[in-house]
């Protein structure tokens, strides 16, 4: 989940996200962990790079991030996930 400007990420917000997923979709979709990040890795056209997020989540090398509009966010997300 990406944080909004001026909003401090808290455990309460992460819990609310998890509870909302549980209530609306069901227990099968409840996330194991919610990480609030300052931005998402996006291409110049604005598409979120899911392969980068999957690699970070699985503890793998995200690979080539030179095509991202904001490659610095990859390091930030990696640190938050650890």
N, CA, C and O atoms as a DFTB+ gen file, in Angstrom:
328 C
 N C O
     1  1       0.843      -1.169       0.000
     2  2       0.000       0.000       0.000
     3  2       0.892       1.238       0.000
     4  3       1.902       1.278       0.704
     5  1       0.526       2.234      -0.779
     6  2       1.289       3.463      -0.857
     7  2       0.721       4.473       0.121
     8  3      -0.496       4.624       0.229
     9  1       1.602       5.166       0.835
    10  2       1.136       6.167       1.803
    11  2       0.771       7.464       1.088
    12  3       1.357       7.811       0.063
    13  1      -0.195       8.162       1.641
    14  2      -0.608       9.457       1.096
    15  2       0.249      10.547       1.701
    16  3       0.693      10.417       2.842
    17  1       0.494      11.634       0.956
    18  2       1.281      12.736       1.516
    19  2       0.624      13.291       2.773
    20  3      -0.583      13.533       2.800
    21  1       1.426      13.489       3.810
    22  2       0.925      14.039       5.050
    23  2       0.320      13.021       5.997
    24  3      -0.119      13.379       7.090
    25  1       0.289      11.750       5.594
    26  2      -0.276      10.702       6.442
    27  2       0.859       9.802       6.904
    28  3       1.597       9.243       6.093
    29  1       0.986       9.671       8.211
    30  2       2.027       8.811       8.775
    31  2       1.566       7.358       8.750
    32  3       0.470       7.048       9.218
    33  1       2.395       6.461       8.206
    34  2       2.023       5.044       8.218
    35  2       2.060       4.495       9.650
    36  3       3.044       4.673      10.367
    37  1       0.993       3.839      10.045
    38  2       0.919       3.273      11.386
    39  2       0.453       1.825      11.317
    40  3      -0.053       1.368      10.292
    41  1       0.631       1.124      12.411
    42  2       0.138      -0.262      12.493
    43  2      -1.379      -0.301      12.396
    44  3      -1.946      -1.257      11.867
    45  1      -2.031       0.724      12.899
    46  2      -3.487       0.773      12.856
    47  2      -3.994       0.846      11.417
    48  3      -4.982       0.198      11.071
    49  1      -3.323       1.627      10.588
    50  2      -3.720       1.727       9.183
    51  2      -3.495       0.383       8.488
    52  3      -4.356      -0.081       7.741
    53  1      -2.357      -0.234       8.730
    54  2      -2.075      -1.534       8.133
    55  2      -3.106      -2.569       8.579
    56  3      -3.547      -3.386       7.771
    57  1      -3.492      -2.545       9.853
    58  2      -4.495      -3.479      10.367
    59  2      -5.849      -3.216       9.725
    60  3      -6.586      -4.153       9.418
    61  1      -6.176      -1.946       9.521
    62  2      -7.445      -1.594       8.890
    63  2      -7.502      -2.111       7.455
    64  3      -8.542      -2.598       7.010
    65  1      -6.393      -2.007       6.733
    66  2      -6.331      -2.533       5.366
    67  2      -6.557      -4.045       5.378
    68  3      -7.350      -4.568       4.596
    69  1      -5.860      -4.732       6.264
    70  2      -5.994      -6.178       6.371
    71  2      -7.423      -6.581       6.735
    72  3      -7.971      -7.519       6.155
    73  1      -8.016      -5.890       7.676
    74  2      -9.390      -6.186       8.095
    75  2     -10.398      -5.921       6.982
    76  3     -11.366      -6.666       6.827
    77  1     -10.172      -4.862       6.207
    78  2     -11.073      -4.533       5.112
    79  2     -11.017      -5.598       4.028
    80  3     -12.054      -5.997       3.498
    81  1      -9.823      -6.061       3.694
    82  2      -9.690      -7.145       2.707
    83  2     -10.426      -8.380       3.206
    84  3     -11.146      -9.025       2.444
    85  1     -10.251      -8.710       4.470
    86  2     -10.924      -9.861       5.063
    87  2     -12.445      -9.712       4.974
    88  3     -13.142     -10.656       4.603
    89  1     -12.955      -8.535       5.313
    90  2     -14.398      -8.312       5.335
    91  2     -15.015      -8.305       3.939
    92  3     -16.116      -8.821       3.748
    93  1     -14.325      -7.735       2.973
    94  2     -14.901      -7.586       1.633
    95  2     -14.660      -8.781       0.724
    96  3     -15.509      -9.113      -0.103
    97  1     -13.507      -9.429       0.871
    98  2     -13.176     -10.530      -0.034
    99  2     -13.257     -11.875       0.682
   100  3     -13.769     -12.847       0.128
   101  1     -12.758     -11.929       1.896
   102  2     -12.810     -13.164       2.660
   103  2     -11.453     -13.534       3.218
   104  3     -10.436     -12.922       2.890
   105  1     -11.458     -14.540       4.061
   106  2     -10.234     -14.964       4.746
   107  2      -9.153     -15.425       3.777
   108  3      -7.966     -15.263       4.057
   109  1      -9.544     -15.994       2.651
   110  2      -8.576     -16.515       1.687
   111  2      -7.694     -15.403       1.107
   112  3      -6.566     -15.668       0.690
   113  1      -8.191     -14.174       1.076
   114  2      -7.446     -13.064       0.477
   115  2      -6.754     -12.179       1.504
   116  3      -6.064     -11.230       1.131
   117  1      -6.927     -12.471       2.793
   118  2      -6.333     -11.619       3.821
   119  2      -4.810     -11.642       3.698
   120  3      -4.203     -12.713       3.707
   121  1      -4.189     -10.459       3.581
   122  2      -2.735     -10.418       3.410
   123  2      -1.996     -10.870       4.668
   124  3      -2.418     -10.599       5.793
   125  1      -0.896     -11.557       4.448
   126  2      -0.046     -11.999       5.549
   127  2       0.565     -10.794       6.248
   128  3       0.700     -10.760       7.471
   129  1       0.935      -9.797       5.427
   130  2       1.598      -8.600       5.951
   131  2       1.279      -7.419       5.043
   132  3       1.270      -7.557       3.819
   133  1       1.019      -6.269       5.633
   134  2       0.780      -5.048       4.877
   135  2       1.959      -4.121       5.123
   136  3       2.287      -3.799       6.264
   137  1       2.595      -3.695       4.028
   138  2       3.727      -2.775       4.115
   139  2       3.311      -1.471       3.435
   140  3       2.956      -1.466       2.257
   141  1       3.355      -0.389       4.168
   142  2       2.999       0.915       3.615
   143  2       4.273       1.559       3.088
   144  3       5.236       1.761       3.828
   145  1       4.263       1.874       1.807
   146  2       5.464       2.380       1.129
   147  2       5.227       3.793       0.593
   148  3       4.081       4.190       0.383
   149  1       6.308       4.557       0.371
   150  2       6.151       5.928      -0.111
   151  2       5.797       6.038      -1.588
   152  3       5.378       7.104      -2.038
   153  1       5.956       4.970      -2.344
   154  2       5.647       5.003      -3.766
   155  2       5.734       3.608      -4.350
   156  3       6.257       2.692      -3.717
   157  1       5.218       3.449      -5.561
   158  2       5.260       2.164      -6.242
   159  2       6.234       2.257      -7.417
   160  3       6.363       3.315      -8.032
   161  1       6.924       1.149      -7.735
   162  2       7.820       1.172      -8.890
   163  2       7.002       1.219     -10.183
   164  3       6.310       0.260     -10.525
   165  1       7.090       2.339     -10.893
   166  2       6.286       2.525     -12.098
   167  2       7.156       2.813     -13.310
   168  3       8.249       3.369     -13.200
   169  1       6.643       2.422     -14.466
   170  2       7.300       2.758     -15.727
   171  2       6.991       4.223     -16.042
   172  3       6.203       4.869     -15.352
   173  1       7.619       4.723     -17.083
   174  2       7.359       6.114     -17.472
   175  2       5.919       6.309     -17.895
   176  3       5.396       7.420     -17.804
   177  1       5.250       5.230     -18.366
   178  2       3.853       5.353     -18.776
   179  2       2.895       5.184     -17.594
   180  3       1.680       5.283     -17.767
   181  1       3.435       4.929     -16.386
   182  2       2.612       4.864     -15.196
   183  2       2.169       3.479     -14.771
   184  3       1.396       3.342     -13.823
   185  1       2.642       2.455     -15.453
   186  2       2.258       1.093     -15.090
   187  2       3.106       0.594     -13.924
   188  3       4.324       0.775     -13.905
   189  1       2.450      -0.035     -12.955
   190  2       3.162      -0.585     -11.803
   191  2       3.895      -1.846     -12.243
   192  3       3.321      -2.714     -12.900
   193  1       5.169      -1.937     -11.875
   194  2       5.991      -3.085     -12.251
   195  2       5.786      -4.206     -11.229
   196  3       6.479      -4.267     -10.213
   197  1       4.847      -5.073     -11.505
   198  2       4.508      -6.157     -10.584
   199  2       5.651      -7.131     -10.403
   200  3       5.819      -7.692      -9.320
   201  1       6.447      -7.346     -11.454
   202  2       7.564      -8.292     -11.333
   203  2       8.585      -7.802     -10.312
   204  3       9.201      -8.611      -9.618
   205  1       8.770      -6.492     -10.213
   206  2       9.688      -5.923      -9.241
   207  2       9.135      -6.139      -7.831
   208  3       9.874      -6.530      -6.927
   209  1       7.849      -5.887      -7.643
   210  2       7.233      -6.095      -6.335
   211  2       7.273      -7.569      -5.930
   212  3       7.525      -7.893      -4.770
   213  1       7.025      -8.456      -6.891
   214  2       7.069      -9.893      -6.592
   215  2       8.471     -10.323      -6.191
   216  3       8.639     -11.093      -5.245
   217  1       9.477      -9.832      -6.901
   218  2      10.868     -10.183      -6.578
   219  2      11.234      -9.696      -5.175
   220  3      11.843     -10.434      -4.400
   221  1      10.872      -8.474      -4.852
   222  2      11.171      -7.928      -3.527
   223  2      10.463      -8.755      -2.459
   224  3      11.058      -9.098      -1.438
   225  1       9.209      -9.072      -2.694
   226  2       8.422      -9.845      -1.737
   227  2       9.007     -11.233      -1.504
   228  3       8.935     -11.760      -0.394
   229  1       9.585     -11.824      -2.546
   230  2      10.159     -13.166      -2.447
   231  2      11.633     -13.165      -2.076
   232  3      12.267     -14.220      -2.060
   233  1      12.186     -11.994      -1.779
   234  2      13.582     -11.900      -1.380
   235  2      14.562     -12.117      -2.522
   236  3      15.707     -12.508      -2.295
   237  1      14.117     -11.864      -3.753
   238  2      14.958     -12.047      -4.927
   239  2      15.438     -10.705      -5.464
   240  3      14.960      -9.645      -5.060
   241  1      16.388     -10.776      -6.378
   242  2      16.900      -9.576      -7.040
   243  2      15.818      -9.050      -7.981
   244  3      15.302      -9.814      -8.796
   245  1      15.460      -7.770      -7.894
   246  2      14.411      -7.241      -8.768
   247  2      14.828      -7.111     -10.233
   248  3      13.993      -6.828     -11.093
   249  1      16.088      -7.313     -10.513
   250  2      16.547      -7.248     -11.909
   251  2      16.722      -5.825     -12.387
   252  3      16.971      -4.910     -11.601
   253  1      16.588      -5.656     -13.690
   254  2      16.808      -4.364     -14.326
   255  2      15.679      -3.400     -13.973
   256  3      14.518      -3.649     -14.295
   257  1      16.025      -2.308     -13.314
   258  2      15.032      -1.294     -12.958
   259  2      15.317       0.028     -13.666
   260  3      14.808       1.079     -13.276
   261  1      16.138      -0.043     -14.713
   262  2      16.521       1.181     -15.422
   263  2      15.358       1.804     -16.185
   264  3      15.418       2.984     -16.532
   265  1      14.305       1.042     -16.453
   266  2      13.166       1.590     -17.187
   267  2      12.133       2.236     -16.271
   268  3      11.117       2.746     -16.743
   269  1      12.386       2.218     -14.967
   270  2      11.437       2.808     -14.035
   271  2      11.545       4.331     -14.007
   272  3      12.622       4.897     -14.195
   273  1      10.421       4.970     -13.772
   274  2      10.411       6.424     -13.625
   275  2      10.995       6.821     -12.270
   276  3      11.487       7.938     -12.107
   277  1      10.940       5.904     -11.295
   278  2      11.406       6.180      -9.943
   279  2      12.186       4.985      -9.381
   280  3      11.713       4.337      -8.447
   281  1      13.352       4.683      -9.920
   282  2      14.093       3.493      -9.477
   283  2      14.525       3.544      -8.011
   284  3      14.784       2.498      -7.415
   285  1      14.609       4.729      -7.421
   286  2      15.025       4.843      -6.022
   287  2      14.020       4.199      -5.067
   288  3      14.391       3.804      -3.962
   289  1      12.770       4.088      -5.472
   290  2      11.749       3.514      -4.604
   291  2      11.970       2.012      -4.393
   292  3      11.505       1.459      -3.396
   293  1      12.663       1.354      -5.302
   294  2      12.937      -0.077      -5.164
   295  2      13.776      -0.337      -3.924
   296  3      13.484      -1.260      -3.164
   297  1      14.822       0.467      -3.707
   298  2      15.659       0.307      -2.517
   299  2      14.877       0.602      -1.229
   300  3      15.062      -0.068      -0.214
   301  1      14.013       1.600      -1.286
   302  2      13.219       1.956      -0.112
   303  2      12.265       0.812       0.250
   304  3      12.155       0.438       1.417
   305  1      11.584       0.265      -0.748
   306  2      10.657      -0.841      -0.499
   307  2      11.415      -2.059       0.019
   308  3      10.955      -2.735       0.940
   309  1      12.559      -2.334      -0.564
   310  2      13.369      -3.473      -0.123
   311  2      13.732      -3.350       1.349
   312  3      13.665      -4.331       2.089
   313  1      14.116      -2.153       1.779
   314  2      14.463      -1.940       3.184
   315  2      13.242      -2.090       4.098
   316  3      13.361      -2.610       5.207
   317  1      12.083      -1.641       3.644
   318  2      10.866      -1.732       4.466
   319  2      10.383      -3.172       4.613
   320  3       9.803      -3.533       5.637
   321  1      10.616      -3.984       3.604
   322  2      10.161      -5.379       3.626
   323  2      11.038      -6.246       4.507
   324  3      10.562      -7.234       5.066
   325  1      12.297      -5.900       4.640
   326  2      13.215      -6.709       5.440
   327  2      12.895      -6.690       6.879
   328  3      13.586      -7.328       7.673
